[in-house]
Amino acid sequence: MSTTPTAGPTRQPGAVAALVRELPRVNTPLTVLLGVLTAGQVAGVVLLPLAIGRLVTALTADAGPTASRQAWTGLTLLALALVLDIALEPIRAMVTAKLSTAVDGSLAQRTVEGALRPDGVAHLDDSDVADQLERARGVGIGAYAPGQAVNALAALVPLRLTGLAAAILLGWAGQWWMPVVLGAAWIVTGRWQEKEMARAVAANTARTVQLRHAAYLRDIAVTAPSAKELRLFGLHQWLVERFTREWWDGVVEMRRKTTDGRRHAAASVLLLAAHVVVVVPLAYGASNGDPSVGELTVALQALLGLFALGFTGDLQRRLHLASAAVPPALAVSALGAPATGATGLAATGLPQREIRFEGVRFGYPGARRPVVDNLDLVIPAGSSLAIVGDNGAGKSTVTKLLAGLYRPDAGRIRVDGRDLHDHDLASWRRQLAVVFQDFGRYPFSVRDNIAFGAIEAAATDGAVVEAARLGGFLGVEQGLADGWDTPLTSAYTGGTELSGGQWQRLALSRALYAVRHGARVLVLDEPTAHLDIEAEYELYARFLEITAGITTILVSHRFATVRLAERIAVLRGGRVSEYGSHDELLAADGRYAQMFRVQSAPFTDSAGGRRG
């Protein structure tokens, strides 16, 4: 079916490396400063055992100038180590927090930009892209944000450098082979555990689908629209059990994979043996005066510090889990990236003559058969056309194809003789004013909800009021706390919720605001579905005023609305089966006439009953 830009394969190797590469791109000064502060912190850690070694040497030596110099040197090194630690740590923590926030903000912004960049919406129907979006949000790996990986990395890097410095000190104070043996043991056992962690993250990432299902179930439980039916139908226990099962499959299984008893036992034996191999010769030499008391003090501290070369537990766990969101975020941010800087033709003022569908075929990703198949349809500029048909006939799909949200799999859509996709889609969409069946309900002010129809224009009171009048919303704002500036969500203080009919009138007002600012094609998909009888009648009364001078496409099941159009197209099997005016189609006595009689029968029977 239709092609979809994807976010790449589901496996995303090198997550930590990707995070490290991103840091200077997000904020170079903070990254450099963090590097300098980390170096200072490591220097302080290295100075500490040297200082203690000098002090121990001074305290165990005979009193004299040499012992005094050792003591003063030790105290100086100790003071410097404490200054580096106490003075730099708060600054390092602050810089880390700022860089962490910057990474979260940058990746979130780029994810949103990437999701919005493709010309159409086909990628949002792709399950692979949906999984990438969830992983980019951290859902697929236990809700760890990438910024937490920055915090873990900022703690892990100095720890690793400290371990390396400890190895050097052990080789200097003891013997050269000691850090080799002990360091190798820590590194090997650390790698074992790190591989277990990587397998667990991979297993958990593979369960993004389950976690996405769990997140969906959670949203059902905590959102108002579904809360009523959950209680009415007694779905509480079912939902809790389903959520628990999905969450268990997606998260808890990862913890099982982090535990390998045999490997952990082997790691413990290896580390114990390595320490014995190092400590016994070190103790034996110290009993013979080599190394000295001061060198032994340094060596023992360095020996303990070598643990930093091994597995660091929760620190590495957080690093792996949180950084796993980085590659998917980068993959999503690259969605729809143009190969060249070329743009299409300007579409301002179109159509002048007609919109024509020629042999158009289209099916949604994963669908077995096309929704629209060999569709031929002509819409003269300035005319009104109603599209009717059974559910699933492709009526709403036609409007989405016209808006360029999907590309036809075959055939083409022409605007004044040129292929729609030869035009710059942004320019073409400025010529469209669309009320989709699933129109947006934006949690912003009434004014914003209308003015979004032409975001580039200044939202003057006159233009907003006129659009609201034509859309049938005018007067509703008078009952709201802040009038036009009332937020349309109860989540905000002073906000409110609209009824379904009020939302539909607001969506229509938004489209008519776009018409007022230059849109030449008005598309209404089930514009009266949520309206009461009075509001629907008022829309009929304003229809000619609303559609004057523009091309209008009306999708509806209500024939009282459909018959207002100049021409009517009946879709069946993904193509036009009947075409003509209301009277012509009734005279033809086809599918349109049948649907009209079925819908009008209750009113006809009622009128006949009253006459009798």
N, C-alpha and C positions, 0 to 999 in steps of 0.2 A: 504494500500500500504506500502511503505517502512517506517520503523520506523525512528523517528526524535528525537534527544535530544532536550528537551524543556527547556525554562528558567523559568519554574514554572508558577503558576497562574498569571492572570493579576492583581489581587489586591495585593498590597504590603503594609501591615500595618506596623506601627512602624518605619516610615522613619526617624524621628528625633532620635529615640533610636539607629537605625542602624548607623546613622551619628556619634553619640557620641561614639559608640563602635569602629568605624573606626579610630577616631582621634589618639589614642595612637598607633594603628597599623601602621598608616601612618608615624608618627613622634612623638615618645614618649617625647624626650626633649622639643620640641616646645609645646606640649600639657601641660606638667607639668609647663613650664614657663608661659604659658598663664593662667593657673589656679592660679599661685602665683600672677601674675600681676592683675588678676581680684579680688583676695582677697584684694590686696592693694588698688585698686580703690574703692571697697565697704567700706573699712575702712575709706578712705578719705571722702566718702559721709556721713557716720555715724558720723564722728567727726564734720562735719560742723554745724549741728543744736545744738550740745552740745556746740560748741565754741560760737555760737551766743547767746545761752541761758545764758552762763556765762557773756558775755559782756553786755547783756541787764540788768542782775542782778546787775553788777558792776555800770552801768551808772545810775540806778534808786535807788541805795542804798546811804546812807549817806557816805561821805568821811571818809576814815579810813583804817586801815590795812586790814580789811576783804574785803572791796571793791577793794583795790589794788590787793590782792591775786586773787580775782575773775577775775579782768581785765587781769592780767598777765596769768592766766590759760587759759582764753578765747583766748587771743592773741596767746599763744603757740599752742593750739588746732587748731586755724584757720590757723596758719602758716603750721602746719603739714598736715592739710587737703589740703591746696593749693599745698604743695610740692608733696603729693601723687598723686594729680590730674594732675598737670602740668608736673611733671617729668616722671610719669609712663604712661600717655596716649599715647605719641608718640611711646614709646617702645611697648606698648600693640598693637597699630595699626600696627606696623611693624611686630610683631610676628603673629598677626592675618592674615595679608596679605600673609606672607610666608606659614603659615599653610593652608590657603585657596588654594594657588597655589599648594601646595603639595598634597592636597586632590584631586583637579581637575586632576593633572598629574597621581596620583596613580590609580584613578578610570578609567581614560581614557586608561591607559596602560593595566589594568586588563580587561577592556572591549574588547580591541583589542586582547589580549591574549586568552580570553575566546571564542571570535568569531572564532579565528584561531585554537583553540585546538582540536575540533572534527576531527576525521580522514577524514570524508567526508564533503560534503557541503549540505546535506539534511536539516540541521537545518536552512539554509538560505532560504529554500523554505517554512518554517513554518511561517504563519502570526503572531502567538503568539510571536515567537522569534523576528520577524521583529519589532513588537510593543515594545518589551522589549529593543531592540537596540535603537529605536528612543527615548524611555523614558530615557534610560541611557545617551543619548546625550542631553537631556533636551528639545527635540522637543515637546514631548507630554504634557509638562507643561509650555509652553510659553517661551522656550529657556533660562531658568534659569540654570546656571551651579551649581553643588554641592558646589563649593567653595563659592558661595554667601550665602549658608546656614551657612557656617562657620562664615562668617562676621556677619550674623544676630544672630547666636547663641552667638558669643562673645559679642554682645551688649545686648542680652536678659538676659543672665545669671546674669551679675552684676545688671541689672535692677530688676530682681526678688529678688535677695539677698538684694538689697536696700529697696525694698518693705517690705521684712521680717524684716529688721532692723528697718524700720519706725514703723512697728507694735509693736515691742518691746519697742521702745522709747515712743510711744503713751500710752502704758500700764503703763510705768514707770512714765511718766510726768502727765498723766491723771488718768484714772481708768482702771482696768484690762479688763472690758467687752467692752470698746470702740474699741480696735483693732479687737475684735471678730466680732462685729456687722458690722463695716465698711469694714474690710478685707473680711468677708463672702460675702458682697454685691459686692465688686469688683471681687472676685473670681468667684461667680455665674454668673454674667453678662459677665465676660470674657470667661467662659466656653461656654455660649450660642453662643457668636460670634465665638469662636474657632471651635465649631461644624459646624457652617455655613461654615467656611473656609474649614474644612475637607470635607464637602459634595461637595463644589465647586471644590476642588482639585480632588476628586474622579470622579466627573462628567467630568471634563476636561481630566483626565487620560483616561477615557472611550472613549474619542474622539481622541485618538492617531491615529486611522486609518484616520480620516479626516485631521488631521494635517500632517500626512505622505503624503497624497495626495496633500495637499497644498504645502509642501516642494518640492514634485516632480514637481508640476506645476511651482513653482518659479524657479527651476533649469532649466526647459525647457526654461523659458524666458531669462535666463542670460547666457546660454551656446551657444557657436558659432555654433555647428552642427545643432541645431534646429532653430537657429535665421533666417536662410535663408528661410526655409519653412514657418515659422510663418508670415513672411512678404509677401512671394509669394502668399500664400493662404488667406491672410487677416485674420489671426486668432487672431490678437491683442485683439480685444474687447472680443471675446469669452474666451480667456485665462484669461484676467483680471476678468471677471465676474465669471468664474469658481473658480479661486483662491480666490476671495473675499468670495464666498459662502462657500467654504471648510474651510477657515480661521475663518469665522464667526461661523460656526457650532462648530469648535474646540476650540475657545478661548473666544469669547465674551459671549457665553452662561454661562460660568463660573461666569462672573461678575454679571449676573442676579441672580444667585443662592446665592450670598453673601449678598443680600439685603432682609431682612424680616422686613417690616415696623412695624408690631405689636410687634415683639420681641424687636426691638430697642426702641420702646416707653416704653415697660415694663421695660427694662433695665434702661432707664432714670428715670422713676418713682422710681424704687427700690433704685438707687444710691442717688437720692435726699432725699428720706425718711431716708436712713441710715445716711446721713450727718446731717440732722435735729436732729435725735435721739442722735447723738454724740455731735454736736456743742452746742445745747441748754444747756445741763447740764454742759458742759465745760465752757461756758460763765457765767452761773449762779454761778458756784463754784468760778470762777476767781473774780467775783464781791464781793465775801465774803472772798477773800484772799487765797483760796485753789482751784486750784493750785496757786503758786506764779507767779510773772511776768516772771521770768526766765523759770519756768516749763511750763507756758502757751506758751511762745515763742517756746520751744522745741516741745510741743504738737501740735501746729498749723503747724509747719514745717513737723512733722511726719504725720499729717493728710493729708497734701497735697502729701506726698511721697507715701502714700498707693496706689495711682493710678497704681504703678508699678506691683501690684498683678493682675491687670485686663488685658483687651485686649490691646495690644500695636500697633494695626493697621498694617501699612505696614511692620513693623519689623517681626511680626508673619506671615504675608502673604508671605514675602520672604523666611522665614524659612521653611514653609510648602511646598511652590512651589519648591524651590531649593532642599530640602532634598528628595522630591518625586523621584528624579532621582537616589538616592543611592541604594535602594533595587533592582531595575532592573539592575543597573550596577553590583551589587554583584551576581545577578542571572545569568547574562550573563558571568561573570568571572568564574562561576562554570560549564559552559557548557563543556561536554565531559571529566570531571574530571575522571581519571581512578580509578576503584575500587581497583585494586591491582597494584603493581609495575612490574608485569610480562610483558615481551615483546615477540614478535613473533620471528620466525626463520629468520635468515639473508637471504637476497635474492640476495646477490652479485653474479654476473656472470650468473644469470638466464635470460631467459630460455636456457637450454641446449638441450632439446628435443622438447617441444611443449607447447602451450597455448591452453587450451580446455574449451569451454563453454558447460556445461551439463544441459539441461533442465532449462535454466535460465529464470526467469520471473521477471519483474520489472515494477512498475508504479510510477509516481511522486506523492507526497502528494496532495490529493484533486482530483486527476484524476479519471475518471469513469472507465477507462479500462487500462490495462497494455500497456506500449509502446513496451516492449519486452516480448514475451510469448512463453515459451517452446523452447528457442533458443539452438540449438546444432551447434557448430562450432569448427573446429580444425585448428590451425595455427602452422605449423611446424616451429621450430626455424631456423632462417636464411633465411626464405622465405619471399616473398612479397605477400600480400593479399589486394585486393581492395574490398570495400564494397559499393554497390550501391542500390538504391531503391527510391521510391517516397518520397516526403516530409512527415515527421512524421512516417517513417517506422522504426525508432529506430537506425539509423546509428550512429549519434553522441552519443546517449545514450550508445551504446556498448563501445565506447572509454572511457566514464566516468566510466562505471562499471569496465573496465580493469584497470583504474587508481585508483580504490578503493575509488572514490569520493562518490559512493553510494554502498550500499549492496543489492544484489539480494533479492527479496521477497521469491523466491524459486529457487531451483537448486544451482549450484555452478560453480565457475571459478577455474580451476586447472592450476597450473604452474609446469610442470614436475611431475605431479601426486599429488601434495599437494595443498590443498585448498589455494586460494590466501590470504584469511584472517587468515591463520595460520602463514603467514609471517609478519614480522615487516613492516608496510606499508611505513614508511619512507625509509627503506632499499629498498623495492620494487620500490618505486617511483624514486630512484636514478638510476634504470635500465631503466626508461622511459624517452623519449624525445618527448614531445607532442606539436603540434601546434593546439590548439582548434580553432573552427570556430570563436568564440568570444575571440580571443587571447588578452592578456594584452597589453596595450599601456602605459608603465610606464613613468611618467614625469621626467625621469632622463637622464643621458648622454647616447650617443650611446654605449659607452663601457659598461656601466652598463647594458643596455638593453640586450646586447649579453651575458655578463658574468653571468647574473642571471641564465643561464642554468646550471651552476655548481658553486654555490655561495661559496662552500668550497674551491675552487681552486683559485690560484693566477691568476688574469686576465693579462696574458702576451700578448704583442702586437702580437706575432706570432700566438697564439691560436685564438685571436679575429679576426685577418685578415683572417686566413684560414676558420673560420666559416662563416665570411662575404662573402668570395669568393664562397663557396659552396652554401650559401643561396641566392646568387645573389645581395647582398647589397654592395659589394665592389665597390668603386668609388663614391657612393652617399655621403660618408663622406667628399670627397674633395670639395663638393659644400657647406659645412656647415661652419659656422663662426669659430668654434673651433675644427673642425674635429671630432675625436672620442669622445672628451669631450664636445660636444655641447649638452646642455639640450634640450630635445625633448618636449618642451611646450613653448608657447608664454607668459606664466605667469611669466617666469623667464627672467631677463635681459640677452640678448644675446641668448635666446632660440629660437627654431623654431618649426614649425609643419611639419610633413611628410605627403605625400599623402597616400591614402589607400594602393596602391601597394607597396610603400616603407615600410610602416609598416608591411605588410605581409612578405616581404623579410627579414625584421629585425627579425620578430618572427621565421621564418624558420632558420635564422642564429643562434638564441638563442637555438633552439632545436638541431641543428647540433653541437653547442658548447658543449651541454650536451653529445652528442654521442662521441665527441672527448675525453671527460673525463669519459668515461666508460659506458654510457647508451647503452643497447643492444636491445631496442625496440623503433622504431621510429613510431610515430602515427601522420599522417597528415590529418586533417579534413578540406576539401575544401582548399587545399594549393594554388590553382591558382585563387580563386574567385575574387581577386582584381588586378591580374596581367594583364598587357597588352600582346599583342600577342608575342612580342619579348621576354619579360621576361618569358612568359610561355614556349616558345620554348627552351630558355636557360635552364629552369628547366628540361625539357624532356631530353635535351642533357646530363645533369649531373646526371640523375636519377640513373643510374647504379653505378656511382661513389659514390653518396650519400648513397645508400642502400647496398653497398658491405659489406657482413659479418654480417649484423644485420637483425633482424626481423622487417619488415615494414608493417604497416597497413595504407591503403590509403582510405579515404572517399571522394568521389567526384561525381559530376553530369556530369563532363566533360569526355567523353569517350576517348578523345585523351590522357588523363592522366591515366584513368583506365586501358586501354589496355596494359600499361607498366608493370603491375603486373603479377606475375606468375599464380596466382589464383584469381578468382573473385567470391564473394558471393553476391547474390541478396536477399535483405530482403523484405519480404512482409507479412503484418499481424503480425509483431513482430518476425518472424522466417525466417530461410533460405529456400527460395523456389527454388533457382538454385545455382549450384556450379560447377566451372570448369574454364578452360582457356578461353580467348577471343574467339578463334576459335571454341572451343567446345560449348560454349554458343550460338554462332551464328548458328552453325549447328543444335542445339536443337530447334531453332526457337521459343523460349519462350518469357518471359517478357523482358529479357536482349536484345534479338535480336530486339524486337519491339522498345525499348527505343533507341537503337543504330541507327536504321533506321530513327526514328523521328529526332534525333539530326543531323544525317549526311545528311538528305534529302536536306536541302538548298544548301549544297555544291555540292551534286550530280546533283541536278537540274541545278545549275549554270554552272557546267562543261558541262552538256548535251546541255544547251543552246548555249554555246560557240562553241561546236562542230558542232551544226546545223547551 
